[in-house]
Amino acid sequence: MLEQIESQINCPYCGEPQTVLIDPSIEQQQYIEDCQICCRPIEFDVVVNGEDVSLTVHADF
């Protein structure tokens, strides 16, 4: 099992920085996780290509 990858994001609502964990064993992921500060839903788009991780977050409308 691969170790999770720490990544820094800024909440698209409150702008606060936070650390999230990414599971590198799944190549393409889309999921919603609540902001650790303001509790609003953040939509995550993740693409894992080997050791490269592309992470995009945006407000869930």
N, CA, C and O atoms as CSV, one atom per row, in Angstrom:
chain,resi,resn,atom,element,x,y,z
A,1,MET,N,N,0.841,-1.192,0.000
A,1,MET,CA,C,0.000,0.000,0.000
A,1,MET,C,C,0.883,1.251,0.000
A,1,MET,O,O,1.849,1.340,0.758
A,2,LEU,N,N,0.546,2.200,-0.846
A,2,LEU,CA,C,1.302,3.446,-0.932
A,2,LEU,C,C,0.930,4.373,0.219
A,2,LEU,O,O,-0.205,4.382,0.695
A,3,GLU,N,N,1.904,5.140,0.645
A,3,GLU,CA,C,1.680,6.089,1.721
A,3,GLU,C,C,0.940,7.310,1.191
A,3,GLU,O,O,1.197,7.749,0.070
A,4,GLN,N,N,0.027,7.861,1.980
A,4,GLN,CA,C,-0.706,9.046,1.563
A,4,GLN,C,C,0.233,10.236,1.431
A,4,GLN,O,O,1.251,10.329,2.117
A,5,ILE,N,N,-0.137,11.145,0.532
A,5,ILE,CA,C,0.672,12.321,0.235
A,5,ILE,C,C,0.017,13.540,0.871
A,5,ILE,O,O,-1.179,13.768,0.693
A,6,GLU,N,N,0.800,14.324,1.614
A,6,GLU,CA,C,0.297,15.573,2.177
A,6,GLU,C,C,0.347,16.655,1.117
A,6,GLU,O,O,1.317,16.761,0.366
A,7,SER,N,N,-0.711,17.463,1.061
A,7,SER,CA,C,-0.759,18.568,0.116
A,7,SER,C,C,-1.391,19.773,0.805
A,7,SER,O,O,-2.262,19.626,1.662
A,8,GLN,N,N,-0.945,20.962,0.421
A,8,GLN,CA,C,-1.494,22.196,0.978
A,8,GLN,C,C,-2.526,22.768,0.015
A,8,GLN,O,O,-2.295,22.822,-1.193
A,9,ILE,N,N,-3.673,23.197,0.559
A,9,ILE,CA,C,-4.691,23.870,-0.240
A,9,ILE,C,C,-5.131,25.127,0.496
A,9,ILE,O,O,-4.852,25.298,1.683
A,10,ASN,N,N,-5.815,25.995,-0.217
A,10,ASN,CA,C,-6.517,27.123,0.390
A,10,ASN,C,C,-7.996,26.921,0.111
A,10,ASN,O,O,-8.388,26.645,-1.023
A,11,CYS,N,N,-8.817,27.057,1.143
A,11,CYS,CA,C,-10.262,26.896,0.980
A,11,CYS,C,C,-10.786,27.924,-0.025
A,11,CYS,O,O,-10.454,29.104,0.082
A,12,PRO,N,N,-11.605,27.495,-1.007
A,12,PRO,CA,C,-12.141,28.449,-1.986
A,12,PRO,C,C,-13.198,29.384,-1.386
A,12,PRO,O,O,-13.590,30.355,-2.033
A,13,TYR,N,N,-13.661,29.112,-0.173
A,13,TYR,CA,C,-14.650,29.971,0.491
A,13,TYR,C,C,-13.993,30.967,1.438
A,13,TYR,O,O,-14.125,32.179,1.266
A,14,CYS,N,N,-13.274,30.441,2.455
A,14,CYS,CA,C,-12.703,31.309,3.492
A,14,CYS,C,C,-11.241,31.660,3.235
A,14,CYS,O,O,-10.703,32.559,3.883
A,15,GLY,N,N,-10.584,30.961,2.293
A,15,GLY,CA,C,-9.205,31.262,1.935
A,15,GLY,C,C,-8.152,30.731,2.895
A,15,GLY,O,O,-6.958,30.932,2.674
A,16,GLU,N,N,-8.578,30.055,3.958
A,16,GLU,CA,C,-7.627,29.563,4.950
A,16,GLU,C,C,-6.808,28.389,4.409
A,16,GLU,O,O,-7.361,27.490,3.775
A,17,PRO,N,N,-5.491,28.392,4.655
A,17,PRO,CA,C,-4.657,27.266,4.230
A,17,PRO,C,C,-4.897,26.055,5.131
A,17,PRO,O,O,-5.185,26.201,6.319
A,18,GLN,N,N,-4.775,24.873,4.558
A,18,GLN,CA,C,-4.915,23.638,5.318
A,18,GLN,C,C,-4.205,22.504,4.611
A,18,GLN,O,O,-3.965,22.560,3.405
A,19,THR,N,N,-3.874,21.481,5.367
A,19,THR,CA,C,-3.195,20.307,4.842
A,19,THR,C,C,-4.211,19.195,4.638
A,19,THR,O,O,-5.017,18.908,5.524
A,20,VAL,N,N,-4.168,18.566,3.461
A,20,VAL,CA,C,-5.045,17.434,3.157
A,20,VAL,C,C,-4.189,16.239,2.771
A,20,VAL,O,O,-3.039,16.396,2.361
A,21,LEU,N,N,-4.749,15.054,2.903
A,21,LEU,CA,C,-4.052,13.826,2.537
A,21,LEU,C,C,-4.635,13.265,1.252
A,21,LEU,O,O,-5.854,13.169,1.111
A,22,ILE,N,N,-3.773,12.895,0.315
A,22,ILE,CA,C,-4.172,12.345,-0.983
A,22,ILE,C,C,-3.758,10.881,-1.040
A,22,ILE,O,O,-2.631,10.537,-0.683
A,23,ASP,N,N,-4.662,10.023,-1.486
A,23,ASP,CA,C,-4.381,8.601,-1.664
A,23,ASP,C,C,-3.797,8.399,-3.062
A,23,ASP,O,O,-4.535,8.506,-4.042
A,24,PRO,N,N,-2.496,8.111,-3.192
A,24,PRO,CA,C,-1.867,8.002,-4.510
A,24,PRO,C,C,-2.164,6.680,-5.231
A,24,PRO,O,O,-1.731,6.495,-6.368
A,25,SER,N,N,-2.886,5.770,-4.598
A,25,SER,CA,C,-3.176,4.488,-5.244
A,25,SER,C,C,-4.330,4.582,-6.244
A,25,SER,O,O,-4.576,3.631,-6.986
A,26,ILE,N,N,-5.038,5.713,-6.272
A,26,ILE,CA,C,-6.152,5.923,-7.205
A,26,ILE,C,C,-5.738,7.025,-8.171
A,26,ILE,O,O,-5.484,8.155,-7.753
A,27,GLU,N,N,-5.668,6.700,-9.481
A,27,GLU,CA,C,-5.131,7.639,-10.471
A,27,GLU,C,C,-5.983,8.890,-10.663
A,27,GLU,O,O,-5.440,9.992,-10.733
A,28,GLN,N,N,-7.304,8.746,-10.749
A,28,GLN,CA,C,-8.189,9.899,-10.924
A,28,GLN,C,C,-9.253,9.856,-9.844
A,28,GLN,O,O,-9.906,8.834,-9.631
A,29,GLN,N,N,-9.418,10.994,-9.161
A,29,GLN,CA,C,-10.361,11.056,-8.059
A,29,GLN,C,C,-11.147,12.359,-8.112
A,29,GLN,O,O,-10.612,13.406,-8.478
A,30,GLN,N,N,-12.406,12.284,-7.748
A,30,GLN,CA,C,-13.237,13.463,-7.535
A,30,GLN,C,C,-14.024,13.188,-6.266
A,30,GLN,O,O,-14.694,12.162,-6.151
A,31,TYR,N,N,-13.941,14.099,-5.325
A,31,TYR,CA,C,-14.682,13.913,-4.084
A,31,TYR,C,C,-14.902,15.260,-3.414
A,31,TYR,O,O,-14.300,16.266,-3.788
A,32,ILE,N,N,-15.780,15.258,-2.414
A,32,ILE,CA,C,-16.090,16.469,-1.659
A,32,ILE,C,C,-15.686,16.236,-0.214
A,32,ILE,O,O,-15.983,15.200,0.380
A,33,GLU,N,N,-15.001,17.232,0.333
A,33,GLU,CA,C,-14.560,17.185,1.724
A,33,GLU,C,C,-14.842,18.562,2.330
A,33,GLU,O,O,-14.596,19.583,1.688
A,34,ASP,N,N,-15.352,18.592,3.548
A,34,ASP,CA,C,-15.651,19.867,4.188
A,34,ASP,C,C,-14.374,20.583,4.613
A,34,ASP,O,O,-13.402,19.952,5.028
A,35,CYS,N,N,-14.392,21.911,4.504
A,35,CYS,CA,C,-13.282,22.739,4.965
A,35,CYS,C,C,-13.089,22.510,6.462
A,35,CYS,O,O,-14.059,22.442,7.218
A,36,GLN,N,N,-11.835,22.394,6.883
A,36,GLN,CA,C,-11.515,22.183,8.291
A,36,GLN,C,C,-11.773,23.437,9.132
A,36,GLN,O,O,-11.824,23.358,10.360
A,37,ILE,N,N,-11.935,24.591,8.480
A,37,ILE,CA,C,-12.135,25.858,9.192
A,37,ILE,C,C,-13.604,26.297,9.148
A,37,ILE,O,O,-14.229,26.479,10.193
A,38,CYS,N,N,-14.157,26.468,7.932
A,38,CYS,CA,C,-15.515,27.022,7.800
A,38,CYS,C,C,-16.587,25.959,7.544
A,38,CYS,O,O,-17.776,26.274,7.511
A,39,CYS,N,N,-16.173,24.715,7.364
A,39,CYS,CA,C,-17.082,23.561,7.205
A,39,CYS,C,C,-17.896,23.558,5.918
A,39,CYS,O,O,-18.842,22.778,5.803
A,40,ARG,N,N,-17.563,24.396,4.954
A,40,ARG,CA,C,-18.286,24.378,3.679
A,40,ARG,C,C,-17.678,23.312,2.776
A,40,ARG,O,O,-16.499,22.986,2.918
A,41,PRO,N,N,-18.473,22.757,1.838
A,41,PRO,CA,C,-17.997,21.644,1.001
A,41,PRO,C,C,-17.035,22.087,-0.100
A,41,PRO,O,O,-17.356,22.963,-0.903
A,42,ILE,N,N,-15.853,21.472,-0.127
A,42,ILE,CA,C,-14.837,21.746,-1.144
A,42,ILE,C,C,-14.797,20.558,-2.093
A,42,ILE,O,O,-14.710,19.413,-1.649
A,43,GLU,N,N,-14.861,20.819,-3.397
A,43,GLU,CA,C,-14.764,19.753,-4.387
A,43,GLU,C,C,-13.299,19.586,-4.787
A,43,GLU,O,O,-12.631,20.554,-5.152
A,44,PHE,N,N,-12.811,18.356,-4.714
A,44,PHE,CA,C,-11.424,18.027,-5.042
A,44,PHE,C,C,-11.381,17.270,-6.364
A,44,PHE,O,O,-12.162,16.342,-6.575
A,45,ASP,N,N,-10.474,17.661,-7.252
A,45,ASP,CA,C,-10.169,16.934,-8.483
A,45,ASP,C,C,-8.699,16.571,-8.390
A,45,ASP,O,O,-7.842,17.451,-8.318
A,46,VAL,N,N,-8.399,15.260,-8.392
A,46,VAL,CA,C,-7.034,14.786,-8.200
A,46,VAL,C,C,-6.651,13.855,-9.343
A,46,VAL,O,O,-7.419,12.965,-9.708
A,47,VAL,N,N,-5.456,14.062,-9.911
A,47,VAL,CA,C,-4.899,13.170,-10.914
A,47,VAL,C,C,-3.498,12.790,-10.432
A,47,VAL,O,O,-2.660,13.654,-10.173
A,48,VAL,N,N,-3.259,11.477,-10.315
A,48,VAL,CA,C,-1.963,10.967,-9.869
A,48,VAL,C,C,-1.286,10.302,-11.060
A,48,VAL,O,O,-1.854,9.405,-11.683
A,49,ASN,N,N,-0.061,10.746,-11.376
A,49,ASN,CA,C,0.714,10.186,-12.469
A,49,ASN,C,C,2.098,9.854,-11.915
A,49,ASN,O,O,2.996,10.696,-11.918
A,50,GLY,N,N,2.259,8.624,-11.441
A,50,GLY,CA,C,3.522,8.256,-10.804
A,50,GLY,C,C,3.671,9.004,-9.499
A,50,GLY,O,O,2.843,8.874,-8.597
A,51,GLU,N,N,4.746,9.801,-9.402
A,51,GLU,CA,C,4.960,10.598,-8.195
A,51,GLU,C,C,4.378,12.004,-8.324
A,51,GLU,O,O,4.368,12.759,-7.352
A,52,ASP,N,N,3.894,12.364,-9.515
A,52,ASP,CA,C,3.302,13.683,-9.737
A,52,ASP,C,C,1.828,13.668,-9.368
A,52,ASP,O,O,1.090,12.770,-9.773
A,53,VAL,N,N,1.400,14.659,-8.600
A,53,VAL,CA,C,0.004,14.779,-8.192
A,53,VAL,C,C,-0.500,16.148,-8.621
A,53,VAL,O,O,0.089,17.175,-8.285
A,54,SER,N,N,-1.602,16.150,-9.370
A,54,SER,CA,C,-2.256,17.393,-9.758
A,54,SER,C,C,-3.528,17.504,-8.919
A,54,SER,O,O,-4.395,16.633,-8.986
A,55,LEU,N,N,-3.639,18.566,-8.136
A,55,LEU,CA,C,-4.768,18.753,-7.227
A,55,LEU,C,C,-5.408,20.101,-7.500
A,55,LEU,O,O,-4.737,21.133,-7.462
A,56,THR,N,N,-6.701,20.094,-7.773
A,56,THR,CA,C,-7.471,21.306,-7.970
A,56,THR,C,C,-8.645,21.288,-7.002
A,56,THR,O,O,-9.324,20.270,-6.870
A,57,VAL,N,N,-8.887,22.402,-6.326
A,57,VAL,CA,C,-10.038,22.495,-5.433
A,57,VAL,C,C,-10.899,23.665,-5.879
A,57,VAL,O,O,-10.394,24.676,-6.367
A,58,HIS,N,N,-12.215,23.513,-5.703
A,58,HIS,CA,C,-13.111,24.623,-6.011
A,58,HIS,C,C,-14.392,24.481,-5.206
A,58,HIS,O,O,-14.688,23.425,-4.647
A,59,ALA,N,N,-15.138,25.567,-5.164
A,59,ALA,CA,C,-16.388,25.602,-4.414
A,59,ALA,C,C,-17.373,24.626,-5.034
A,59,ALA,O,O,-17.438,24.507,-6.258
A,60,ASP,N,N,-18.129,23.937,-4.219
A,60,ASP,CA,C,-19.140,22.996,-4.683
A,60,ASP,C,C,-20.456,23.744,-4.834
A,60,ASP,O,O,-21.125,24.052,-3.848
A,61,PHE,N,N,-20.817,24.033,-6.075
A,61,PHE,CA,C,-22.056,24.776,-6.316
A,61,PHE,C,C,-23.185,23.857,-6.658
A,61,PHE,O,O,-24.304,24.313,-6.892
